[in-house]
Amino acid sequence: MKKALLFIAIALGFAVVIAPAALAQRTPAPLPKGMPTPAAPSLSAKSYILVDFNSGAVLVEGDADKRVEPASITKVMTSYVVFSELASGNIKLSDTVNVSETAWRTGGSRMFIEPGMEVTVEQLIKGMVIQSGNDASVALAEHLAGTEEAFADLMNHYAKQLGMTHSHFMNATGLPDKDHYTTARDIALLSTALIADFPEYYHWYSEKEYTFNKIRQHNRNNLLWRDPSVDGIKTGHTKSAGYNLVASAKRDGMRLISVVLGAGSESARVSENQSLLNYGFRFFETVQLYKAGQELAQGKVWKGEQDTVRLGIRDELFVTIPRGRYADLDAQVEMRPELIAPLAEGEEVGRISVRIEDDEIANRGLVTLEAVTEAGFFGRAWDSMSMWVGGLFGDD
């Protein structure tokens, strides 16, 4: 990486400033020298994917865009909508919900609420997340939107916002419907958003049991007992959907999300998710290269009130690479030929490409970290003359 940064400085004439903290990296045990990354595991499930939470890199996939039934994985979207409404202040955890007969009569897994019973939003969330209660899901949907059908419209609204282009929801529970479907890739996208957007609520997905109405039920995600690094997320099962599980685990600062949809049995969905997670953690590492707003370079500015402008990237940049290949990272920059004031803060003036050999693994815009106002008449005139002279005697 040091060679790459030196290349940027020479090619652009910038003063590159890289803070050591920005290049903080894990130090996992490397693979034996020269050993290639082994082939990814091949699963028997209908659809699956393994992604890195921070970089978004897809490490393994199999029919990840195949339309499938989510079953109770649907409740990840239900909870995303509920959490969004909590964050916006439209509802509170302490709000009481009057259970309808419709919610009580909902079939499948239940938290055992009863008609007329007053329960809080928080209790219903736990009943949905930990106990996978269909009755809790419907009660929450009715509390937020009046009817489950109206709540499904909210689910599809948020799905569109998140870029879940191959998903459509008809209910809050995941009970079968021909127009209720998703993909492994969309579920990975949703799970990433759930963890990133609502860390204050995500912890409920790691709880192993919950007791309500004097009935104790265990979380159906058996990986919570099998792998201490797993802290979520959700199972699902119907006869037509098969056995589904989306899991998330964090080891040494690296978080992975695995999605297995349509496995043949309860034990298969557990073992296949475990295989994906073990493969990802063993053979890959995720490193943070730059922080959001960190000054990476200073560019020469013409016709401005100041001669230079600080440059960086809008968002933090993580990359996921084969373990032991950090030293092979190479960063290259393409820039505007000239930076001429006025420049707005956040204006894109170039691109940074990060590669390993011929493979590009990240590409981000290089933006101004501050605004640069236009100089006065004499300043602009002087720089115009300097640029003209430089053009006359510059290289062809």
LINJOFEN-V555850 format. One record per residue. N is the residue number from 1. RES is the residue in one letter. OMEGA is omega in radians with two decimals (* if undefined). D_FIRST is the distance of its C-alpha to the first C-alpha in whole Angstrom. Layout:
BEGIN
N	RES	OMEGA	D_FIRST
N	RES	OMEGA	D_FIRST
END
This chain:
BEGIN
1	M	3.13	0
2	K	3.10	4
3	K	-3.11	5
4	A	-3.12	5
5	L	3.08	6
6	L	3.10	9
7	F	3.13	10
8	I	-3.09	11
9	A	-3.10	13
10	I	-3.05	15
11	A	-3.02	15
12	L	-3.10	17
13	G	-3.11	18
14	F	2.91	17
15	A	-3.07	16
16	V	3.13	13
17	V	3.13	13
18	I	3.12	11
19	A	3.14	13
20	P	-3.12	12
21	A	-3.10	14
22	A	-3.14	12
23	L	3.12	9
24	A	-3.09	12
25	Q	3.04	12
26	R	3.10	15
27	T	3.13	15
28	P	3.09	18
29	A	-3.11	19
30	P	3.01	17
31	L	3.05	19
32	P	-3.05	21
33	K	3.10	19
34	G	-3.11	19
35	M	3.12	21
36	P	3.06	21
37	T	-3.11	21
38	P	3.10	24
39	A	-3.14	26
40	A	3.09	27
41	P	3.08	30
42	S	-3.03	33
43	L	3.13	36
44	S	3.13	39
45	A	-3.13	39
46	K	-3.03	40
47	S	3.14	36
48	Y	3.12	33
49	I	3.05	29
50	L	-3.12	27
51	V	3.03	24
52	D	-3.07	21
53	F	-3.02	23
54	N	-3.08	20
55	S	-3.05	18
56	G	-3.11	21
57	A	3.07	20
58	V	-3.08	23
59	L	3.12	22
60	V	3.00	26
61	E	3.07	29
62	G	-3.09	32
63	D	-3.02	35
64	A	3.13	33
65	D	3.12	35
66	K	3.13	38
67	R	-3.10	41
68	V	3.06	42
69	E	-3.11	44
70	P	-3.00	42
71	A	-3.04	45
72	S	2.95	44
73	I	3.06	41
74	T	-3.05	42
75	K	3.00	43
76	V	3.07	39
77	M	3.09	40
78	T	-3.14	43
79	S	3.10	41
80	Y	3.11	38
81	V	3.14	41
82	V	-3.14	43
83	F	3.11	40
84	S	3.12	40
85	E	3.04	43
86	L	-3.10	43
87	A	-3.13	40
88	S	3.13	42
89	G	-3.13	45
90	N	3.06	47
91	I	3.09	48
92	K	3.11	48
93	L	-3.09	47
94	S	3.12	51
95	D	3.06	53
96	T	-3.11	55
97	V	3.11	56
98	N	-3.04	59
99	V	3.13	59
100	S	3.07	60
101	E	3.10	62
102	T	3.12	60
103	A	-3.12	57
104	W	-3.09	59
105	R	-3.12	60
106	T	-3.08	57
107	G	3.12	57
108	G	-3.12	54
109	S	-3.02	52
110	R	2.98	53
111	M	3.05	53
112	F	2.91	57
113	I	-3.05	58
114	E	-3.13	61
115	P	3.12	63
116	G	3.13	64
117	M	3.08	61
118	E	3.10	59
119	V	-3.14	56
120	T	3.06	53
121	V	-3.14	50
122	E	3.12	48
123	Q	3.13	50
124	L	3.10	50
125	I	3.12	46
126	K	3.10	46
127	G	3.11	49
128	M	-3.04	46
129	V	-3.03	43
130	I	-3.09	44
131	Q	-3.12	48
132	S	-3.07	47
133	G	3.03	50
134	N	3.12	51
135	D	3.10	54
136	A	-3.14	51
137	S	-3.13	49
138	V	3.12	52
139	A	3.09	53
140	L	3.14	50
141	A	3.14	50
142	E	3.14	54
143	H	-3.09	53
144	L	-2.96	50
145	A	-3.14	52
146	G	3.08	55
147	T	3.10	55
148	E	3.12	53
149	E	3.11	53
150	A	3.10	52
151	F	3.10	49
152	A	3.06	48
153	D	3.07	47
154	L	3.12	45
155	M	-3.13	43
156	N	3.06	43
157	H	-3.14	42
158	Y	3.10	39
159	A	3.11	38
160	K	3.12	38
161	Q	-3.10	36
162	L	-3.12	33
163	G	3.11	33
164	M	-2.95	35
165	T	-3.10	36
166	H	-3.11	38
167	S	3.03	40
168	H	-3.05	43
169	F	3.12	45
170	M	-3.12	49
171	N	-3.08	49
172	A	-2.98	48
173	T	-3.02	48
174	G	3.04	47
175	L	-2.96	50
176	P	3.02	51
177	D	-3.06	51
178	K	3.14	51
179	D	3.14	49
180	H	-3.02	47
181	Y	3.10	43
182	T	3.06	40
183	T	3.10	37
184	A	-3.13	34
185	R	3.12	31
186	D	3.13	33
187	I	3.07	34
188	A	3.10	30
189	L	3.12	30
190	L	-3.12	33
191	S	3.08	32
192	T	-3.14	28
193	A	3.14	30
194	L	-3.10	33
195	I	-3.09	30
196	A	-3.01	28
197	D	-3.03	31
198	F	3.14	34
199	P	-3.12	32
200	E	3.12	36
201	Y	-3.04	37
202	Y	-3.06	35
203	H	3.13	36
204	W	-3.12	39
205	Y	3.13	38
206	S	-3.11	37
207	E	-3.00	41
208	K	-3.14	43
209	E	3.09	46
210	Y	3.13	48
211	T	3.08	52
212	F	-3.13	54
213	N	3.13	58
214	K	3.11	58
215	I	3.14	56
216	R	3.11	53
217	Q	3.14	51
218	H	3.00	47
219	N	-3.08	44
220	R	3.12	44
221	N	-3.08	40
222	N	3.10	41
223	L	3.09	37
224	L	3.09	38
225	W	-3.02	40
226	R	-3.04	38
227	D	-3.09	34
228	P	3.12	34
229	S	-3.13	30
230	V	3.12	32
231	D	3.10	33
232	G	0.31	35
233	I	-2.98	35
234	K	3.03	39
235	T	3.04	41
236	G	3.10	43
237	H	2.84	46
238	T	-3.12	49
239	K	-3.10	51
240	S	-3.11	50
241	A	-3.00	46
242	G	-3.07	46
243	Y	-3.08	43
244	N	3.04	40
245	L	2.94	38
246	V	-3.07	35
247	A	3.03	33
248	S	-3.12	30
249	A	3.14	28
250	K	3.11	26
251	R	3.10	24
252	D	3.08	22
253	G	-3.14	21
254	M	3.12	20
255	R	3.08	23
256	L	3.06	24
257	I	3.13	27
258	S	3.14	30
259	V	3.08	33
260	V	-3.11	35
261	L	3.10	38
262	G	3.05	42
263	A	-3.03	41
264	G	-3.11	45
265	S	3.10	45
266	E	3.14	44
267	S	-3.14	43
268	A	-3.13	41
269	R	3.10	39
270	V	-3.08	38
271	S	-3.12	37
272	E	3.01	35
273	N	3.13	33
274	Q	3.11	33
275	S	3.12	31
276	L	-3.11	29
277	L	3.14	28
278	N	3.11	27
279	Y	-3.10	26
280	G	-3.12	23
281	F	-3.08	22
282	R	-2.94	22
283	F	3.13	20
284	F	3.04	17
285	E	3.12	15
286	T	-3.11	15
287	V	3.05	12
288	Q	-3.13	12
289	L	-3.08	9
290	Y	3.07	12
291	K	3.08	16
292	A	3.10	19
293	G	3.11	20
294	Q	3.11	17
295	E	3.11	17
296	L	-3.08	14
297	A	3.00	16
298	Q	-3.11	19
299	G	3.08	21
300	K	3.14	24
301	V	3.07	27
302	W	3.03	30
303	K	-3.13	34
304	G	3.07	33
305	E	3.05	34
306	Q	-3.00	31
307	D	-3.11	29
308	T	3.08	25
309	V	3.11	24
310	R	-3.10	21
311	L	3.11	19
312	G	3.11	17
313	I	-3.05	17
314	R	-3.04	21
315	D	3.09	20
316	E	-3.08	17
317	L	3.01	14
318	F	3.00	14
319	V	3.06	13
320	T	-3.01	14
321	I	3.01	13
322	P	-3.07	15
323	R	3.13	15
324	G	-3.09	13
325	R	-3.10	10
326	Y	-3.10	7
327	A	-3.12	6
328	D	3.12	7
329	L	3.13	5
330	D	3.14	6
331	A	3.11	7
332	Q	-3.07	11
333	V	2.94	14
334	E	-3.05	17
335	M	2.91	20
336	R	3.10	23
337	P	-3.13	25
338	E	3.05	26
339	L	-3.05	27
340	I	3.13	30
341	A	0.12	32
342	P	3.08	33
343	L	3.12	30
344	A	3.03	30
345	E	-3.13	28
346	G	3.14	25
347	E	-3.13	26
348	E	-3.10	23
349	V	3.13	22
350	G	3.12	20
351	R	3.00	17
352	I	3.10	13
353	S	3.11	13
354	V	-3.06	10
355	R	2.83	10
356	I	-3.03	10
357	E	-3.08	12
358	D	-3.07	15
359	D	3.06	15
360	E	-3.10	14
361	I	3.08	14
362	A	3.09	14
363	N	-3.09	16
364	R	3.07	17
365	G	3.03	19
366	L	-3.01	18
367	V	3.05	21
368	T	-3.14	23
369	L	3.13	23
370	E	3.08	26
371	A	3.06	29
372	V	-3.14	30
373	T	-3.12	34
374	E	3.11	36
375	A	3.08	37
376	G	-3.05	41
377	F	-3.05	43
378	F	3.09	42
379	G	3.11	39
380	R	-3.13	38
381	A	3.14	41
382	W	-3.14	39
383	D	3.10	35
384	S	3.10	37
385	M	-3.13	39
386	S	3.13	35
387	M	3.11	34
388	W	3.12	37
389	V	3.12	37
390	G	3.10	33
391	G	3.13	34
392	L	-3.01	37
393	F	3.11	35
394	G	3.11	31
395	D	3.07	30
396	D	*	32
END
